[in-house]
Amino acid sequence: MRATAQDMLPHGPTTGFDFTLSGARLCALGAGALWWPAQRTLVVSDLHLGKSDRVSRRTGVFLPPYETRDTLDRLQALINDLNPQSVICLGDTFDDDTAARNLPQADRTKLQGMMQGRRWIWVEGNHDPSPPALAGEALAEFNTPPLTFRHVAAQGTTGEISGHYHPKASLRGQSRPAFLLDRNRLILPAFGTYTGGLRCTDPALTSVMEHNALAILTGPVPLPRPVNG
């Protein structure tokens, strides 16, 4: 594994950390998404669109309803820069099924514009088990050798790309969303604006990842560091 400048990316300011998983050459982008250049596929996880809507419905606490637009704007920027042929959303794209139905028309139109002309795959998450009322393919998991894309990591698998846990890692006292990588799997950070995180040393993650797993911290320049180092 090694850091890269622009060699895996078609153009633009996006930076990443490149690595190989089950023979597939991939790039963990500093923006918190995964790029598979050979397939021109962009992968994001845990957008949690409509979280402010769900929080207000369940608690009566009104959060500023800007997280959906901010998340979509950042996704749009990646799509503009990379021009993927396919986009895979690894589940919990919406904070719940009602939030998916309540998506404001302006945000729905923006999302539909991003989907135009490319394959779009919705992987089922625990927050959004029902297929969204949008175009694209809704699947429990997506298999395209040598990789399998699902929402929650499964024991005993290889070539697996998942999300769900919102992993975070710290460097010099600062916590950032992070990818977790070992020889069998990659767990993506949450891409959504209103999302918390789970420390990469939490037992829920160490029980899934190998002891020598790598955390790749997101940011302007992705920073790899050992999870247990």
C-alpha positions in Angstrom: 0.0 0.0 0.0 1.2 3.5 -0.7 0.0 7.1 -0.8 -0.8 8.5 -4.2 -1.0 12.0 -5.6 -3.2 12.0 -8.7 -2.1 8.8 -10.5 -5.4 7.0 -10.0 -7.7 9.9 -10.6 -8.8 11.3 -14.0 -8.4 14.9 -13.1 -9.1 17.5 -10.4 -8.0 18.1 -6.8 -9.2 14.8 -5.3 -6.5 12.9 -3.4 -6.5 9.3 -2.2 -4.6 6.4 -0.8 -4.4 3.4 -3.1 -4.3 -0.2 -2.2 -5.2 -3.7 -3.5 -8.0 -5.8 -2.1 -8.5 -9.4 -3.5 -6.7 -8.3 -6.7 -8.8 -5.1 -7.2 -6.8 -1.9 -7.2 -8.8 0.7 -5.2 -8.4 4.2 -3.9 -9.7 5.5 -0.5 -10.5 9.2 -1.2 -9.8 11.8 1.3 -13.4 12.9 0.9 -14.6 9.7 2.5 -15.6 7.7 -0.6 -14.0 4.8 -2.5 -12.9 4.9 -6.1 -12.5 1.7 -8.2 -10.8 3.1 -11.3 -10.8 -0.1 -13.4 -14.6 -0.2 -13.2 -15.1 3.6 -13.0 -17.1 3.0 -9.8 -17.7 5.4 -6.9 -18.8 3.9 -3.6 -20.2 5.9 -0.7 -21.8 4.7 2.6 -24.1 6.0 5.3 -25.3 9.3 3.8 -28.2 9.3 6.3 -30.1 11.8 4.2 -33.0 13.4 6.1 -31.6 12.8 9.5 -32.8 16.2 10.7 -36.3 15.2 9.5 -36.2 11.9 11.5 -34.8 13.6 14.7 -37.6 16.2 14.6 -40.3 13.5 14.1 -39.0 11.4 16.9 -37.9 14.0 19.5 -39.5 17.3 18.6 -36.0 18.8 18.5 -35.5 20.7 15.2 -32.0 20.6 13.8 -31.0 22.9 10.9 -32.2 21.0 7.8 -29.1 21.6 5.8 -27.3 18.3 6.2 -29.0 16.7 3.2 -28.0 19.5 0.8 -24.4 19.6 2.2 -24.1 15.8 1.7 -25.5 15.9 -1.8 -23.3 18.8 -2.7 -20.2 16.9 -1.6 -21.3 13.8 -3.6 -22.0 16.0 -6.6 -18.5 17.4 -6.4 -17.0 13.9 -6.5 -19.2 12.9 -9.4 -18.2 16.0 -11.3 -14.6 15.3 -10.7 -14.6 11.5 -11.4 -17.5 11.1 -13.8 -18.2 7.5 -12.6 -20.0 5.0 -14.8 -21.5 3.4 -11.6 -22.3 4.6 -8.1 -22.8 2.2 -5.2 -24.6 3.5 -2.0 -23.7 1.0 0.7 -26.9 1.4 2.8 -28.3 3.9 5.3 -28.4 6.3 2.4 -31.6 7.7 4.1 -32.0 8.0 7.8 -35.2 6.0 7.6 -37.8 5.1 5.0 -40.0 8.0 5.9 -37.0 10.4 5.4 -36.6 8.9 1.9 -40.3 9.6 1.2 -40.1 13.1 2.7 -37.0 14.1 0.7 -37.6 17.7 -0.4 -38.3 18.0 -4.1 -35.2 20.2 -4.7 -33.0 17.6 -3.1 -34.8 14.8 -5.0 -34.2 16.6 -8.3 -30.5 17.1 -7.4 -30.1 13.4 -6.7 -31.9 12.4 -9.8 -29.6 14.6 -11.8 -26.6 12.8 -10.4 -28.1 9.5 -11.3 -28.7 10.4 -14.9 -26.7 8.4 -17.4 -25.0 6.1 -14.9 -25.7 2.8 -13.1 -26.9 3.5 -9.6 -27.1 0.8 -7.0 -28.8 1.1 -3.6 -27.6 -1.5 -1.1 -30.1 -2.1 1.7 -29.1 -0.7 5.1 -30.6 -1.2 8.5 -32.0 2.4 8.5 -33.5 2.1 5.0 -34.6 -1.5 4.4 -37.2 -0.5 1.7 -36.1 0.4 -1.8 -36.3 4.1 -2.3 -38.9 5.5 -4.7 -36.1 6.5 -7.1 -34.5 4.9 -10.2 -31.6 2.6 -9.9 -31.2 -1.0 -8.6 -32.1 -1.9 -5.0 -30.2 -4.9 -3.7 -29.5 -6.7 -0.4 -25.9 -6.9 -1.5 -24.0 -6.4 -4.7 -21.5 -8.9 -6.1 -19.0 -8.1 -8.9 -15.9 -10.3 -8.7 -13.6 -10.0 -7.0 -15.6 -7.8 -4.6 -18.8 -8.0 -2.6 -20.6 -4.8 -1.5 -22.9 -5.0 1.6 -23.9 -2.8 4.4 -22.6 -4.7 7.4 -19.4 -6.7 7.4 -19.8 -10.5 7.7 -17.3 -12.8 9.4 -15.3 -15.2 7.2 -15.6 -13.2 4.0 -12.9 -11.9 1.6 -13.0 -9.1 -0.9 -15.7 -7.3 1.1 -16.6 -3.6 1.0 -19.0 -2.4 3.7 -20.1 0.5 5.9 -22.5 0.7 8.9 -20.0 1.4 11.7 -19.0 5.0 10.9 -15.4 4.3 12.0 -13.2 7.1 13.3 -9.5 7.3 14.2 -7.5 9.8 16.0 -4.2 11.5 15.1 -2.4 14.0 17.4 -5.6 14.3 19.5 -7.9 15.0 16.5 -10.6 12.5 15.5 -11.5 12.0 11.9 -13.7 9.6 9.9 -11.6 6.7 8.7 -11.5 3.7 6.4 -10.6 0.4 8.0 -8.6 -2.0 5.9 -7.2 -5.5 6.3 -6.4 -8.2 3.8 -10.0 -9.4 3.7 -12.2 -6.3 3.8 -12.6 -2.5 3.8 -15.1 -0.6 6.0 -16.0 2.8 4.7 -16.5 5.9 6.9 -19.9 7.6 7.0 -20.3 10.1 4.1 -23.2 12.0 5.6 -22.9 15.4 7.3 -24.9 14.6 10.4 -23.3 11.3 11.4 -21.5 10.3 14.6 -18.7 7.7 14.7 -17.3 4.6 16.4 -13.7 4.5 17.5 -11.7 2.1 15.4 -10.5 0.3 18.6 -14.1 -0.4 19.7 -14.8 -4.1 20.2 -17.5 -4.0 17.5 -14.8 -3.2 15.0 -11.8 -5.1 16.4 -13.9 -8.3 16.4 -14.3 -7.9 12.6 -10.9 -6.5 11.6 -7.6 -8.3 11.7 -5.1 -7.2 14.4 -2.8 -5.6 11.8 -5.6 -3.5 10.2 -4.9 -0.1 8.9 -7.0 3.0 9.5 -6.9 5.6 6.7 -8.0 8.9 8.1 -10.0 11.2 5.7 -9.0 14.8 5.0 -7.2 16.8 2.4 -4.5 14.2 2.4 -5.6 10.7 3.6 -3.4 9.5 6.4 -2.8 5.8 7.0 -1.9 4.5 10.4 -2.1 1.2 12.2 -5.3 0.7 14.2 -3.3 -1.0 17.0 -0.2 1.1 16.6 
